[in-house]
Amino acid sequence: MLTRWGASLDPDAVLPEYPRPQLVRDSYLNLNGRWEYAITAGEAPAAYDGEIVVPFSPESPLSGVNRQLQPGETLWYRRTLTPPPGFLTGRPLLHFGAVDQSCRVLLNGVEVGTHTGGYLPFTCDLGEALRDGENELVVAVRDPSDTGWHARGKQKLRRGGIWYTAQSGIWQTVWLECVPEPYVARLTLTPLPGDACVEVTVHSSGAGEAGVEIRADGEIVATATVQAGSPARLPVPGARLWSPEDPFLYDVTVRLGEDRVDGYFGMRSFSVGADASGVPRLLLNGAPYFHAGILDQGYWPDGLYTPPSDEAMVYDIATMKRLGFTMLRKHIKIEPMRWYYHCDRLGMIVWQDIVNGGGRHHPLVVTAPALVPLRLPDRLHRWFGRGDAEGRRHFESELRESIEHLRNVVSIAVWVPFNEGWGQFDAARIAAEVAAFDPTRSVDHASGWHDQGAGDMRSLHVYFRRFRAPRRRDARVLVLSEYGGYGLRVGGHTFGDAAFGYRRYDTAAALGEAFARLHAEEIAPAIAAGLSATVYTQLSDVEDELNGLLTYDRQVLKLPEERIRAVNALLRLNPPGEPIA
């Protein structure tokens, strides 16, 4: 099954956009496109099997391979790398957006880097291994998928139901840049609208002073010279606040020696507090704001984890915004940075799930609570698939890396460390540590069930019973972080014959009536009782799941736009910034 973007894909111009919008340089050589590949039992291949289109995983149709990498096998990539004339003017850095799961990188037979973690970027300093003229670049990848405890999301070797095709290998953009010395390694941009300023930290490869310039619509609003490695506050008087209704972004330029990088930030604050009636609410810029959200899995029928194009990413976000949603819950996946950039500039709030791992899921822990009230203490590590101490340590390390990686994203309002008990452990402690590590956002510590009484939210999943707002028993914000899941098969637009959904309907008319009735009778009335956010399941069909508002190929919207907008209007009757109750 192809999307329209996949059908028109040019293998020689795959995802050509600069992949890191908040740290942009002129030096940029995109290495996406045609590589050679081989799959072996581990040894280096004597010959390669054929061609693969990077950055699509070999399991995806757009890769041209359509083959599942198995645990114990090694996926080999090879291509020549010939820097254009004049490109090698500094320190060469090779960047990988994401490689699933563990890899070694070799240039001209010299190992220049290794990495483990399928969802986070990494960089290899090529140093003297890169020469003028032709070079041989080889990447060797191994992926245990769901047979190990590493982060894997919803991938499963035996896919079906709510578990999807396992994918592996390079699945985000690969690119080369040359930097001077010293250079800007990254920026930390923390908006502080209450203090009318932004805090800027320039992280660099060496000591020195950096010049910072902030612009609004091209006009300079602040400049400063700051010490690399030390936070500095720059005033932003009369700041224009970011919101879904006005997603205004400020431009930033940083100069350090001969290095120059460009980025952006938005002036906004996310927090929790009471409305005029004393009901706990989610706050945007200090005022109650209802998050009308939808679950976004980030899977594509032709690219799996990898969107077929930048335009495809924008389509999902812009369509949901047009339908009246103000939030996407990014479910058990970390997207390419351009996806977050589009949420920032289009004005779509994001709840970011941390990618789960751990051992085999026990049905009593992850499935039974959907049907019967059950709350287990998550110190029972083995019950939650977290008996391996090394796996727990690795998860916490990747949790911190994930937050640091996404810290500058304007639209992220909430971190979600655990979902439905999948690899959950010590959630109360972890929620406190997340809040301390990033005090600018809220924490939904255990989405769905096995609530440990921590975090900022009481987070419910309701699929098989009528939803009624529970009586308030704690000071946390009440959120319905998954619900709905109403399914409809649209002929000619399905992944296969299997069908999974929490309730199934035979016609669009029947689905529309049920969708409207659910919100009018159960969801909207609960807002006055404290409900402050909703996450409808889901944005699109995914493989066997037929409960998306869009079909998997993004060709058909199952309900009339006006009906979905009218339902979402029920959830947003309060003017932005005004008390809900």
N, C-alpha and C positions, 0 to 999 in steps of 0.2 A: 504494500500500500504506500503510495507516494502522496505527499502534499504538493500543492502547486509550486511551492518554492523548491522542493526536491526535484520535481519534474524538470525544472528549468536550470538546475545546477550546472555550473561550468566547473569541471574538475580542476581547471587551471586558475580559477579565481574564487577559492573557497573562503568565505568569511574574511574578506580582505581588510575590514575596518580595523583601526588601531584598537587592540583588545583591552587597554587599561586607561579608561577615560579620565581618571583622577591623577594620573602620573604620566603625562604625554611628553614625548620627545620627538625631535625631527628624525633622529637616527632610528630606522625601522626597516627590517627585512623580513617579510612574511614568508614562513616556510610551510604553510599549508599546501595541500595539493597532492600530487602523485609521488608516492614512495614505493619501494619494494617491500615485500613482507614474506615471512616464513614462520611456520609453527613447527616446533621440534619438541622432543622429549626433554630438552634442556641444553643440549650441545649447540654450538654455533652451526648454522646451516652451511652445507657444502654448496648449495644453490638455493636461490630464493624461489618461492612458490608462484609469485605473480605480483600484481600491482594493488595497492590499497590507497584510497583517497583519505588523507589526513585532514581534519581531525575526527573522522567518523570511526567508531569502533568496528572491529571486524565482524561483529554480530549484526551490524546494521546494513540495510540495503544500500545506503548511499556510499558505504565503504567500497562496494564492489566485491566483497569477500563472502559475506553471509556464512560465517563459520564460527562456532562457539569455542572460545578458548577454555580448556579444561584445567582444573587444578593439577599441578605438576608439570604442565606444559609451559613452554616459553614462546612468547610472541616476539619476533625480531622485525625491526624496521631498518631500512637502509635508504639513504639518498646521498647524492653528491651535494656539496655546499660550496658555491663559488661566489665569494663576496664581490659585488660590482666594484669597478675602479673608484678609488677614493673613499670607499666605505670604512676601511680599517684605519680609523684615525684616533683610536683610543683603546680602552679596555673592552674586549668583546664579551658580552653576556648573552647566553642562550636561555630563553625563558620558555617554560611549559606551563600553560594554563591549568592543566590537570591531566594526570596519567593514572589509570586504575589498574593495578594497585601498587606494586613495587617495581622499580626499574633501575637499570644501569644505563648510563649514557657514555658512549665512546666516540672520540674524534680522532681519526687517523690511527686507530688502534690503542689510543690512550684513554683510560677512564677519566672523565672530567666531572662526573657527578653521579650520585645515587639518590633515590628518594622512595619513601614509603608513605602512602596516604592517597587515596584515589580522588580526593575532592579539593585539594589545595594546590596552589601554584608553587613552583620552585625554580631556581635559577642555577645555571652552571657557568662558572667563570672559565672561558675557554683558554685564556692566557696564551702561552706560546704554542699550544697545540693547534691553533688555527693559523693557517698560512695563506699567503696570496695564492691565487689560482684555485685549483680543484682540491676539495677535502672530502673525506668519506665520513658521514655521520651515521652512527648505528645506535639504536635504542633497543634494549632487551627488557621485556615486561613479563611479570608473573602475576597471577591473580587467583587466589583461592576462592573468591566469591563468597558464597554463604557457607563454605565448609570451614572457615576460620572465624576469628573474633574481630577482625578489622572492620572499619566502617564500610557498610555496603548498601545502606538505604533499602529500597524495595526490590533489589535485584535477587533473583533466585535461579539456580541452574534448572530446577524443575518448576518452571513458571506456571501460573494459573491463579484465577480469582484475583485477590488484591496484590499478588506478587508478580513481578514483571520479568521480562527477558533480561538475564544477566548480560552485562556488557563489560568490555575490558579495553585496555590499551590507551592510546592517546585520544582524548575526547574534547580537548579544548585547544585553542590556537597555539602554535609554536612560532616563536619569532626571535630574531637576533637584533641586538642593538649594540652600539659602541658608545662608551661613556668616558668622559675625562676623569682625571683624578685631582681633587676629590669629586665625588658625585652624590646626588641626592638619592638615597636608597628608598626612602618612603616619606610620606607626610602624615602627620596626625592633625586633623582639622576638627576641633570641637566647638560647635556653636554654643554661645551662652547668651541667648536673647535677653534673659533677665538682667544681665550686666551690660547689655548693648555692646558686646564684643565677641570675637572669635579667638580661641586659643590655638596657636599654631606651633607645632614642633617639627623641625626639619631634622630627620634622621639621615646621617650622611656616612660615607665611607671613611671620613677623617674629620678632624677638627676644623673650625673656620667659621666665618660669618656669612650669613645668607641674606640676600635682599628679598623682601616679600612685598608683593603688590596685589591689592584687592580691587576689583572693578565691578560695577553694577551697570549693566547695559552699555558697556564700553567706557564708562566714566570712572576714573580713579577715585576710590573712597577712602583708601588707607594705604600707607606704605610704612615699612619699618625695616631696620637691620637687626637680625636676631642671631643669637649664638646657636650653632648647630648642636642638637641634642638637648637643648633647654627649651621648655615651653615659654611662649611669649604671647601676651594678650594684645590684640589689635582692636581698637575701637571701631564699631560699625554703627555710627549714629543714625537714628531714624530708620532702623533696619526694616526691610520688607520681609515679613515672615512667610516661610514656606508652608503650604497646605495643599491638599488635593484640589481645592478651588483656585489656588494661586501658587503653582509650583515654581516659585522664583528661585533662581540659582545665581550665586555670586561667582565670578571667575577669579582664579588665583594664579599668579606667576611667581615662581621662586628661582632665584639665581644664586648659584654657589660656585665661585670661581668661574670656569668656562662652561659650567653645566647650567642648563635652563630646563625647567619642567613646568607644565601647565596643568591645572586642575580646577576644581570647583567645590563649593559647599552650599548648604542651605541653612538659613537662620530659622531654627525651629526647636521646640522642646517636647519630649514625650515624658509623661509622668502619670501618677494616679492621685486621686483626691476626691473629695466629696462635692456633690452638686449642691444646689441651693436648698435641697431637702435633706441633705446629709447622707445621700446614697453614694457609695463608692463608685467612681467612674474612671474611665481612661481619659486622660487630658492631653490635648494638643495645644501647645502654646499657652498652657495654664487654664484652659477652658474645656469643659466636657465635650467629647467628640465621639460619636458612635462609629465603630468600625464595621461596616457592612462588607463582609469578606467572602471569598470563595477559595476553595482548596485548589492549589495549582501544583501538579505532580512534576511538570517539566519533562514529560516524555513525548517523543515524536515517533510516528510509525516508520519513518524512513531514516531518521538519525538517532533514534533511541535517546540517549542523554544529550546529544548535540543538536541544537536547532539548525535546520537546513540553511538559514540565512538570518541576517540582522533584521530584515523585514518581517520574517516569521516571528521573531521575538516580540517585535513591536505590535504585530497583529493581535497576539494573545492579550497583551496588557491594554492596548487601546480599545479592543472590543469589550473587555470587562468594564473598563471605565465608562464607555458609552452606554453600557447596560445599567449603570448606576452603582456599581460596586466601588468602594473606596479602599479596599484592602485585598491583597493576595496573601494567603498563607503558603509560603514556599515549603512544600512538604518533603522532608527527608532528602533534601538535595541542596547543594550549593551551585548556583548558576555561574556562567561566565560573567565577568564584571560589566559587560555591555548591557546585560539584562537589567542589572540594578541601576545603571545609568538611565535607561529608558524609564524605569519606575520613578526615578528622581525627577526627570525633566517633564514627564507626563502627569505626575502627581498621583501616584498610587502607593499607599502605605503597604509595608511588607512586614509580615511576621515570619521570622527566619527559624526554621527547624534546624537543629544540629543533627548530623547524619548518625543514625544508630548503627551499632555493631553488637558484639557479644555472640554467645553460642546459640544453640537451638532454642527456639521459642516454645515455652511450655503452654499448652492450650489453656490450662487453669489460670495462668497469669495473663495471657494476651487475648484470649477469645471469650472465656466465660463471663468476664465483667460486662460484655456487651449485652448480655441477657439477664444477668442477676447481679444485685448489688454485692460487690466484693472489693475490699480494699486490703491489700497485703503490705506489711512493712518491707520496704525495699532493702533493708539490711540482710534479707534472705538472698544473698547473691546468687547462689546456685539456682534457686527457683526462677530468677530473672535472667538466667543465661550469662551470669557475670561471675562465675566461680574463678576465672583466671585473673590473678592479681595484675599480671603484666597487661592484659587487655583493658582492665580498668584504668591503669596508669596511662596507657596509650590514648584511651578515649578522652581523659581529662586534658592531656597535652593537645590533642586535636581540637578540643572544645576551645581552649584558649587561642590556638592558632586561627581557628575559624572566626572568632570574634575580632581578633586583631586584623585579619584579612579584610573583614567587612566593616570595620569600625567607622570609616568615613562615609558609608552609604547614608544618604540623607533620609531615605524613605523607611529604613528599618526602625520599627517601633518596639518590637518585642522579640526576645530570644526564647526559644522553646527547646530546652535541653533533652526532654524525653517525651515520647508519644506512646500511649497505650501499653506501657510496660516493656517495650521492645529494648532489651538491654539496659533497662533502668537500674540504677543503684544510687544510694545515698543522695537522693534528689534534693532533700532539704539543705544539706551541706553545700551541694553544688550550686543550688539556686543562690545561696548567700554569697558564694565565691564569684558567681557571674555578676551579681549586683555590685559587688565591690570592684570587680575588674572593669565593669562598664556601668557606672551609675546613671548614665544618660538615657537608659532604656528600661522597660519593664521586663519581668520574667514570668513566663508560664512554665512552671517547673515540671509538671506532669500532666500533659494534655490527655484528657480522656478518662483515665482511671488510675487507681493506686495513688490518690492524692495523699501527700505527706504533710499537708497543712502549711506549706511553705510558699514562697514566691508571692507575686502580686495578685494572682488570679485563682479563683475557683473555676476550674476548666472542665466542662462537661462535653461528652459525646453522646448524642441521643439519636438512635436510628429505629429502634424497634418498639418504642412506646411513645405516648403522647408527651410533649414537653410542657412542663409547668415550672415557672421559676421557683426554686426552693426557698423556704424561709431563710432569711439572712441569719447565719450563725457565726460569721466571722467578718472581719473588716476588709476582706479582699474583694476585688472586683469580680462580678459574675460574668462569665463568657460561655457561649455555646460554641466550642471550637471545632466541632464537626456535627453535621446533621443533614437530613435530606437523603441524598443518594438515590433519588428517583430515576429509574431507568427507562429508556426507550430505544429499541433497535430501529435504525434507519437503514433500509435495504441498500446495498451497494456501497456502504460507508462503514463497514465493520471489519475488524481485524480477523475474525474467524467465526465459527459456529457457536462457540461457548458464549454464555451470557451471565454476567454477574451484576447484581444491583440489589439494593435493600428493599425497594418496591418496584415492581415492573408495570409498565403501562403499554397498551397496544397501539394507541394513537396519540398524536401531538395534542389533540383537543383534551383527551383525558389527562395527559400529563400536565397540561396548562391549568386545568381546573384544580388538580391536586396540589400543584405548586402554589397557586394563589391561595387556596384554602389553608394550607399549612401555615403560611405567613400571616394571614389575616386572623386566624383563630388561635394560633399557638405562639408565634414568635413576636409579632408586634405588641400584643397585650403585655408581654413580659418585660418590656422596656421600662415601664413605670415602676415595676417591681425590682428593678436593678440590673436587668440584662444590658450589657454595655458593648458587646461585640458578638458577631455571628460569623460562622465559616460554613457556607453551603458546599456540599460535595456533589459535583466538582466542576472545574472549568471545561474539561473535555473528556470524552471516553478515553480509556487507556487499556489496550489489549482486550481482555475479557470483560472489563468493566464498561458497562453501557450507560453509566449514570452522569455523563457530562452534559452541560448545556450545549457544547459543540461536539460534533462527531470527531473521531480520532484524527481524521485527515483535515480537520478544520474547514470542511466544505459546507457543512449544514449547521445552522443554528436551529435547535429543535423547537424553540418557542418563539413567538413573535417578539420583536424587540420591545414594543410598547408594553407588553404584558410584564416582562421582566423589569423594565424601568418602573412601572407602576408599583410592583411588589417592593422593590428597593426603596421607593419613595415612602412607603409605610414605615421603614426603619429610619428615616431621616427627616421626620416631620419637624424636628427642632432646627432652627437656623444655626449654622455653624458658629460655635462659640457661646451659644446660649444654653442654660441648664436644660436637661432633658426632661426631668420630672417637674 
